[in-house]
Amino acid sequence: MGNIFAYDFVIRAFAASGIVAVVAGTVGYFLVLRGQTFAGHALSHIGFAGATGAALVGVSPLAGLIVFIVAAGAAIGLLGERLSGRDVAIGIILSVSLGFGLLFLSLTTTHATQATSLLFGNVLAVTPSMLATLALLGVVTILALAVISRPLIFSSLQPELAEAKGVSIRLIGTLFLALVALATAQSIQIVGVLLVFTLMVGPPAAAQLLTKRLGGGIALSAGLALAQAWLGIVIAFYTNWPTSFWITTLSGLVYAGAALGTRRG
């Protein structure tokens, strides 16, 4: 284990994946609880279109990713119940967004490598400036989630009663999806657009199978995401296989184990 920390890029990978895993596991718990995982997946595809579109006009792909994905998250939240259950419409949006992303990517050479890595992620390519950005986004996301946590929990578990008590369901939903967008933007840097469910959904879904306690579930979700991200980096370092593959595989194994254990219990 001593050799793995001899490289600065590996240390940055551990730091970046740690930040992202905690944020994704925490935000993702509420995403799964509210049954909005498919809408969250659509955000990643929209973000890819924003990143490649930004590269086309000579702007940082990360900046385009964040702007597009947060705007899309807020828009989906404002539509509220009108998008409820419309999986076909959301599916079309995400497929069209991915198509535009590939088109923009084919039209540019500037930042092309960075934009391409957004598809599958490349945690070993995290730069010091990117790490600082991820840390800032992570702090902002967690603090904002803490601010809206009480009405968010109330509206997630008992939406009709929350609305009767004066909680603005649409406002809370919009703010939450904006935070999901920020968490998704960070996750894309680690596992990519196509594998964003790995950290945003896998650990939270497993945690909700293993415990029904809200506080314990959130902590377990963040812990599972962190363990999968760090263990994935270690295994990838010694096998020379893609990090995203190992993180995804570990996520699947943990969820399968949790599902089997729950059924036997």
N, C-alpha and C positions, 0 to 999 in steps of 0.2 A: 504493500500500500504506500510505502514511502516514495516510490518512483512516480506514482500518478500525480502527486502534488509538486513535482519538480518543474512543471510547466505552468506558465502564467495563464495560458488560454484554458487549461483545465480548471484552474482555480476560479476563473471568471465564469466558466460553465456551471460549476457548483453553485456559485453565488446567484447567478441569473436564474437557474432552474429552481433554486430554493425559493426565491422571491415569487416567481411565477406559480410554482406549485401551491404555495400557501394561499395566494390570491385566488387561483383557479379552484382549489378545493373548497375554499370558504364561499365564494360567490356561486360556484357550481352547485353547492348543497341546496341553496334556495331555488336555483334554476330547475333542478330535478323536482324539488318539493312542489313547485308551482306548475309543473308539467309544461315547461316552455323550452325544452331541449332542442326541438326542431327549429324553432325561431332563432335560438342561439346559434345553431349550426349555420343558418342562412347568413348571419352577420359575418362569419369568417369569410364566406365567398364574396360578399359585398366588399369586405376589407381588401381582399386580394385585387379586385378590380380597381379600388382606390389606389393601392400601392403601385400597381403597374401603370395606371393612368398618370400618377404623379411622376414616375420615372420617365414617361413619354415626354412630359413637358419640362423635364430637368429638375424636378423637385425630389427630395428624399422620399423613397418608398415608405419609410416608417411614418413620415408625416402624413402622407396621403392615406395610409392605412388607418391611422388614428382618426383623422377627420371624417372619412367616409363611414367608418364603422360606428362611431359615436352618433353621427347624424342619423344613420339608419336605425340604430337602437332606439333613439328618441322618437323617430317617426313610427316605428312599429308599436312603441308604447302608447303613443297618442291615438293610434287607430283602435287600441283597446279591444273590446269584444268583437269588433267587426272582423278581426283576423282569427278569432277563436275557432279552432277546428278546421281552418282552411289550409290543410296540409298541402293540397295540390297547388294552391296559389303561392305558398311559401317555397315549395319545391321548384316551381318555375322561376321564381325570383333568384334563387340561389344558383340554378343551372345557367340562367342567362348572365348573371354576374360573373360566374366563372368563365363563361365564353368570352365576355368582354375583356376579362383579365388576360386571357390567353391571346386575344387580338392585340391588346395594347403591348403585351410582352413581345409579340412578333414584330412590332413596329419600332422597337427601340433597342439600342445596344448599351446605352448608358444605364448603369445600375442594373443591368440585366441579370447578372449573377446573383445580386442581392435579392432582386424580385423573384427569381426562380426559387431561391432557397425558402421563400415564404410558403411554397406549396408543401414542402415536407419538413421545414425547420432545419436549423443547423446551430445547435447550442454551442458547439465548439468554435463557432466563428463570432461569438459575442465580443464586441470591442469595449474598451473602457467607457466610451461615451454612451454606447447602447446600454451598458450595465447601469450607468447613472440614470438614464432615462427610465429603465425598468424599475429601478428602486423608487424613483419619484412617482411613477404611475402606480406602483404597488401601495405606497403610503397613502396616496390620494384615494385610491379605490377602497382600501380597508377603512379609512377614517370616514369616508362618505357612507359606506355600508353600515358602519356603527351608528351614524346619525339617524338613518332611516330604519334601523333594525326593528324597533318596537312596532311601528305601524306596518312594516313589511311582514313581520311574523304574524301579526293579527290578520292582515288582509290575505295572507297565504293560507292560513288554517281555517279562518271563518270569515270569508269575504262579505257575505250578506250582513252579518252582525257588525263587521267593521264599518261597512258603508252606513248602516243605521246609526252608528255611534259618531258619524261625521268624518270618518277617514276617507280621503279622496283616493279611491281605488285607481283611477286613471293616472293621477299624479305620481303615486307611489310606484305604479307599474312602469311609468315612463322613466322615472329616476332609476329604478332598478335595472331596466334594460340598457340604460346608458352606462351603468356600472358593469353590466355583463359585456357590453361592447369593449370597455377598457380592459377587462380581464381577458377577453378573447384576443384583443390586439397583443397583449403580452404573451399569451399562450402560443400564438402563431409564431413568435420568434423562436420558440423552443421545439414545438412539434409540427408546426406548419398548418396551413389552411385545411388540408385533407384529413389531418389527424387531430384536430383541435378537441374532439370529443374525448380523447385519451385522458386529458387532465381535467376537463370541464365537467365530464359526465361520469366516467368510470369510477373514480374514487368516491364521489358523492353517492352514486347509486349503491355501491358496495356498503358504504357507511350506513345508509338508511336500511339496508337489510340486516345489519349487525346490531344496530341499536335504535330504539325509538325515542330516546332522549335527545331533545333539540341541541342543547349545549354540547353533550358528549358526541353527538353525530357530526356537528360542525368541526369539532376538534379532531375527530377520527378521520373525517374526509380530508382535512388539510394535512394530517399526518400521513395518510396513505399516499396522497399525491406527492408529498415531499420524499417519502421513502422510495416510491417508484421512479421518480426523476433522478434521484441521486444513485440508486442502485443501477438504473439504466445506463448512466454515464460510466460507472465503474466497469460494468460488463462490456460495454462498447469499447472501452479503452483497451481491454485485454483480449477482445475477440476481433477487433477491427471491423465489426459490423455496425450499421447505422444506429446512432443513439435513439432516434425516434422509433425504430423498430423494437428495440428492447423496452423502451418506456411503454409502448403500445402493448407489447406482449405481456409485460408484468401487470398492466392494468386489466387486461382480459383475464389473466389467471386469478388475480385477486377477486374480481367480480364473480367469476365462475365458482371459486372456492366459497365465497360468501353465500351465493345462491344455493349451492349444494348443502352447505352447513345449515342454512335456514330450513331447507326442506327436510333434512334428517331430524332436525330439532323439533 
